[in-house]
Amino acid sequence: MSVEGQPLFSKLQGHLDAINAIMQEDISGIRIIKACVREAYEKARFGKANDALVRTQLRVLVIFAFMNPAVNALMYGVVAVILYTGFFQAASGSVTPGDVMAAVTYTTQLLNGVLMLVMLFQNISRGLASWKRVKELLNSTPELADGSFDGDTKRRGEIEFRDVSFTYPGAARPVLEHIDLTIRQGETVAVMGATGCGKTTLANLIPRFYDVTEGAVLVDGVDVREYRQRALREKVAIALQKAELFTVPIGENIAWGKPGASAEEIASAAEAAQADGFIRSTPEGYDTVVAERGMSLSGGQKQRLSIARAVLKRAEILILDDATSALDLKTEADLYRALEEKHPGTTKIIVAQRIASVRRADRIVVLENGRLAAVGTHEELLAGCKVYQDIYHSQMGEGEIA
């Protein structure tokens, strides 16, 4: 039974994982499933995974359902043999009836103990299968090892990419190749390029979400691999295109950027992010509870709350990774103007797709196929960078900027 049971429990846990993964995908992607009329497909996919779970579960139940009656039948069979043998031996006078009953009692107690072990074995087998999976996680080694530097530097908000190349694990080719770039304190630098050119990857290397394959990324003159990860990420605030919100009041969502922030600080950050107006128009203002996964807010509102959270942190470096894609051009312009006025010393990195989002940056970095195509102002790139010209003409037409 041990040979049969334990592998089945490992297989059972795998089927449970598959079902949980499908349920998570279906819940998070319910809108696209309905929009593409794929309910029947997802129902069939879930049914297939569920059937595999049921088949394995039934095999486990059959094995352990068979064990109880098997042990009981063995016990009663042994008792019958003892009684039958004891009858003839007692009749011949070689044993007493008391000896026969003692043998029956001891045998019954022994086999009852075996039956209890069989029942316990089911839990032990499942526990061993689960422990094996937990042990794999506990014994896994993080790929990003913590450094020892506490982040105390004289410089504030300087970033340097030194011959940086990066390849995702298992990828056939690098995402970034030989990037050399220095960003000064308080500078606003935009990153542009075609889809898949490595813009987000470049930004993600600054807070060390990944380690470079070659070269080094320096923040305030120190290689990010030397920092304690907490100390490094305290220097960086990030707002992403897909805003992650929690089912708590709006004010508490913003305060994730700075635990313990005062109401005035939260309101100031919301004003800079152009979110204060719509927040105050809600029934309870900053105390309005956000629906699960932000479903009660529009895409632009969620992005502005995400930006407010990043602004509230008042970090040395602010990264906006396509975080204004759902904003109209006027709101976006007001946002950047407010950031410049209220946080002039913060280094700002803007990853964007729209020319209108980046044209007023101090410098624009243009990536092409993972390489640095050009760096300059909007006017410089429009005059001398073919990649930027193509992006500009595709969005703005052939005419000059008004």
HELIX and SHEET records of a PDB file:
HELIX    1   1 SER A    2  SER A   28  1                                  27    
HELIX    2   2 ILE A   30  ALA A   35  1                                   6    
HELIX    3   3 GLU A   39  SER A   92  1                                  54    
HELIX    4   4 PRO A   97  LEU A  138  1                                  42    
HELIX    5   5 LYS A  199  ASN A  204  1                                   6    
HELIX    6   6 VAL A  224  GLU A  226  5                                   3    
HELIX    7   7 GLN A  229  GLU A  234  1                                   6    
HELIX    8   8 ILE A  250  ALA A  255  1                                   6    
HELIX    9   9 ALA A  263  ALA A  272  1                                  10    
HELIX   10  10 ASP A  276  ARG A  280  1                                   5    
HELIX   11  11 GLY A  285  ASP A  287  5                                   3    
HELIX   12  12 GLU A  292  GLY A  294  5                                   3    
HELIX   13  13 GLY A  299  LEU A  312  1                                  14    
HELIX   14  14 LEU A  329  LYS A  342  1                                  14    
HELIX   15  15 ILE A  355  VAL A  358  1                                   4    
HELIX   16  16 HIS A  378  GLY A  384  1                                   7    
HELIX   17  17 LYS A  386  MET A  396  1                                  11    
SHEET    1   A 4 LEU A 176  ILE A 183  0                                        
SHEET    2   A 4 ILE A 159  PHE A 166 -1                                        
SHEET    3   A 4 GLU A 214  VAL A 219 -1                                        
SHEET    4   A 4 VAL A 222  ASP A 223 -1                                        
SHEET    1   B 6 VAL A 236  LEU A 240  0                                        
SHEET    2   B 6 ILE A 317  ASP A 321  1                                        
SHEET    3   B 6 THR A 347  VAL A 351  1                                        
SHEET    4   B 6 THR A 188  GLY A 193  1                                        
SHEET    5   B 6 ARG A 363  GLU A 368  1                                        
SHEET    6   B 6 ARG A 371  GLY A 376 -1                                        
END                                                                             
